[in-house]
Amino acid sequence: MWKSKVKGESGLRDSKRWRTFMLFIFALFAVAGFFISNSVGAMKISIPDIVDAIFTDREGPIRQVIWNIRLPRTIVAGLVGTNLAVSGAILQGVMRNPLADPHIIGISSGAGLAGVIILILFPQLTYLVPPVAFLGAMGAAVMIYMLAWKGGIQPLRVILAGVAVSSLLSALISGLMVFYSDRVSGALMFMSGGLSARSWPHVRIILPYTIIGCIAAFIMAEKQNILVLGDDTARSLGLNVEADRMILTAIASILAASAVSVAGLLGFVGLIVPHTVRLLIGSDNRYLIPGSALLGAGLLMMSDTLARTLFSPQEIPVGIITATLGAPFFLFLLRRRDDGYN
């Protein structure tokens, strides 16, 4: 069960100065991830050259590498990390469940099935993967809500419906890959989560959802704080629990769907980033949401840099990096007693 720490948190995390300082640290981490991602690769580029290529230089090889290859991919990585982290933060609070994230409630599986259908059955239409995956994710979210609705929405029913839908959709994905085993190579990167060849069209796909979703999540932060206190308390404080929970879940679904539509199935980002931020600055969503956005962006930009360079010239899916980082952290969370849950 969720244990609220929004009211009465003790120690350093309750200090507004500390929380502001940690947000500044998260912002520095995101900026560092941005410059490292643009700097490291087959061509080493210094930070002054990166700044010059972005703002002043209009020609030359560095300009071409930055603008046509590294900059759009880095921006996509940052936006995907932001969306998944904020989506996870919302879902963990709304569901009052420490394991809630886009994978658990089935959104990612919906996008995965839609993307795999295109990649395996219609490989000539690969340019349709982002919009179709987005529609698949939103379709899965609607299905989960329909199955979970019974005179209202309860967090436990949403989790259970999400697990059931996710299992069904994953089985369908496996079936497709078995029956069309000769065509699965194109779907492997999508299933593992990858940012290879991401460019400006992908930035334009995800950016509007990032802006709208993050602003909406921050506006709803106070209501999220109240929902964490429990349904009875929230109702006594004048909150329309069912409507607000549905709105917040829709925001989380849109953020996750847009991320999966351009990057594939990335695990652990929506799970570990909100936990990390919560451990450092507490559960107040006025700080948790922007902190998760910044740390998620920095983490995925750093992870993508590792995916590109660790076994260069061979590139690995960034989902492998996030899973490698996330699994030990998840075990660490299980060992902790003071993590905001009991």
N, C-alpha and C positions, 0 to 999 in steps of 0.2 A: 504494500500500500504506500501511496505517496505520503511523505511527511513534509508539511509545509515549513519552510524556513524564511518565507518572505517577511513575516512579522516576528520580531524578537530574535533575529539572528544575532549571535554574539560574536565578539572578536573582531579581527581586522576586516573581515569580509563585509561587515555592516557599515563600514566607514565609506562615506560618499567620496572622500578624497582617494581612498584606496581603489575603489571601483573605477573612478575616472582615470587613475594612473594605469590600471590594468587595461582599460580600453585603449589607452595611448600605446601600451606595449603591444597589444594585438594589432593595432594599426601599423606600428613599425614592422611587425612580423609580416604583415601583408605587403607592405612596401618592399621589404627585403626579398620576399618571394617573387614580386614582380620583376625587380632588377636582376635577380639571380637567373630567373627563367629566360629573360631576354639576353643575358650575358653569356650563358654557358651553352656550348654546342660545338659542332664541327668548326665553326668560326668563333673564336673568343672575341667578345666585344666589350670594351670598357664602359663603365657607367656614363662618363661624359659623352662618349660616342653614341650611346643609346639615347641620351637626352637630346643630343644634336640631331640625330636621325629622326626623332619624333617631332621636334619643334622647328628646326631651321633647315636642315639639309634637304634638298629636293632631288638629288640624284646620287649615284654611286652605289657600289655593292652593299655597303652597310645599310643604307636606306632600304634597298630592296629586300635584304634579309629580315630586317626589323619589321617593315610594314607588311610584307607579303607572306611571311612565314611565322616569325616568333610572336609579334605583338598580338595578332588576332587569337592565336592559340593560347597565349598567356591570359588574355582577357576572358576567353571562354572558360579556361580552368578556374579563374577567380570567381566568375559568375556561377559556375556549376557548384563550386565549393560553398559559396554563399547560400545558394538556394537549398542545397541538401542540409546544411547545418541549421538554417533557420526553420526549415520544414521539420527537422528532428526535434528542435527545441519546442516548437509549437505542439507537436504530437505528444511528446513526453509530458507536457503540462496538461494538455486537454484530456488525455487518456489517464493521467495520473499513473503512468506505467513507465518504469525506467528503461524498458526494452522497446518502447514504441519508436518506430522510425519508418520511413517510406517503404522499406522492404517488408517489415513485419505486417503492415496493414494492406499489402498487396498492390500498391500503386506501381512499384517498379516491375512487378511481374506482368501487369497489364501492358506497360510500355514494351517490355521484353518480348511478349508474344506478338504484338503488332509489328515490332521491328523485325523479328525473325521471319514472320510471314512474308514481308517484303524481300528480305535478303535471300531467303531460300526459294520461295515460289516465284518471285518477280525480280530477279537480280538486275534486270535492265532498268528498273525503276528505283535504284538506290537513293536517288535524290529525294524521294518521298519519305524516307525513313524518319526524319525529325517530325514532320507534321503528323504522320500516321502513328508514331510512337506516343506523341502527345495525346492524340485522341484515344489510344489504347489505355493510357494511364488514367485519363479522366473517366473513361468508361468503366474501368475497374473500381475507381472511387465511388461512382454512382451505384454500381452493383453492390458494393460492400454496404453502403448506406441503406439500400433497399432491403438487403438481407438482415441488417442489424435493427431496422426500425420496428418497434413494437410498442406503440403508444408513446414513442419518444426514443431518444438515443442514449444508451448507457455505454460508458467507456469499455467495459468488459465485453459487451456484445460486439462492439466495433472491432476489438482486437481479435475475438474468436472468428468473426466473419472474415476479417482480413487474412487470418491464417488459412482458413478454408479456401478462400478465393485464390490466395497466393499458391497454395498446393495444387489446386486444379489447373491454374494457368501454367505453372512450372511443369506439370505432367504433359500438358499439350505441347509446350516447347520441346520437351524431351522426345515426345512422339514424332514431331516434325523432324528433329535432328536424326532420329533413327531411320525414318522412312526415306529421308533425302540425305543420307550420309555423304554422298558425293558432292553436296553443295554447301556443307556446313562451314567451310573455311571462311567465307565472307561474314558469317554470323558470329564467329568466335570472338573477334575484337569487341563487337557490340555487347555480347554476353559478359565479357570480362570487364568492360568499361575502359574506353580508350579515347584519347584526344588527337590521334594521328590525323593529319591533314585538315584540322579544323581551321576555318578561315572566317573572313568578315561576314559572309551570309549566316554562319552559325551565331555570330555575335548578335546580328540583327534579330535572329529567331528568339534568343533567350533574354536579351536585355530588357525588353518591355515587361516581361513577367517578373524579372528580378526587381525592377524599380517598383512596380505596383504591389507585388507580394510583400516586399520588405517594408514599404511604407504602411501597408495595411496591418502587417504584424506588429509594427511599433505602435500604431494608433490603438490597437487592441491590447496592448501590453497590460494595462491596468485591469482589464476584464480577465485576462489570463491569470493574473495574480489572485483575483478573487475566486476563479474556478478551481484553483489549486487547493483552496481551503475546504472544498467539498460542496456537493450540490445543495444541501440544506442551508449551509451558511451563505452560499452564493445567492440563493433565492431570498433569504432573509435580508440581504443587502440590496435587493431590488433587481437582480440580474435575471434575464431570460435565459436560463441555463441551456435549454435545448437549442434555441436559435443561435446563441453565441458559440456554442460548441460546434454547430454545423458550419457557421461562417468560418471559424478558425480552422476546422478540418479542411474546408474548401480552399482556404489560403495555402495551407500546407500541401495539399494535393496539387495545386497549380504550380507551386515552387518546385516540388519534386518532379512532376511530369515534365516541366520544361527542361530541367537538368538531365533527366534520363533521355529525353528526346534527342539531345545533341551529344551526350557522352556515353550512353549505354548504361549498363547496370553496375553502378559503383556502390560498393558496400562499405559500411562502418562510418562513413563521414557523418551522416545524420545521427549516428549513435554516439560516437566518442567525442565529437566537438562540443555539443551542448553539455555533456558531462564534465568535460575539462573546464569549460567556462564556469559552470555551476560550482565546481570545487574551488575555484579561485575567487569568484566575486559573488557567489550566492545565487538565490533563485528568483530575485526580482527581475521580471521580464523587461523592465525599462533598461536594464543593463545587459541582461542575458541575451536578448535579441540582437542588439548591435555587436556585442562581444562575439556571439556565435557567427555572425556574418563575416566579421573581420578575420577571426581565427580560421573559419572554414575556407575563406578565400586564400589565405596564406598557406594553409596546409595542402590544399590541392595544387596550387602553383608549385610548391616545393616538391610534392610527390610526382607531379608530371615531369619536372626537371630530372628527377632521379630515373623515372621510367624511360626518358629519352637518352640518358647518358650512362647509366649504370653498366650496361652491356653494349655500349656503342661499338659498331654501327647498328647493332640489332636493337630495336625498340620493343619494349614490353608494355602490355596494357597497364595503365595507371591504377586500375582496380586491384592488380596484384600488390602494388606498393601500399595502397590504403588498407588492404586486408592484412598485409604483413605487419603494418604499424598498429592496426586496430585490434587484432586478436590479443596480443599481450596486454594492451591497455584495458581491454574488456575483462581479462582475468584479474587485473589489478583492481578494477572496480568491484568485482565479486568478493575480493578479500577485504575491502574497506567496510567499515561499519558506519562512518560518518560521511555519507555521500548524498544525503538528502532523501534517503528512502529507508524504510524499515520493513 
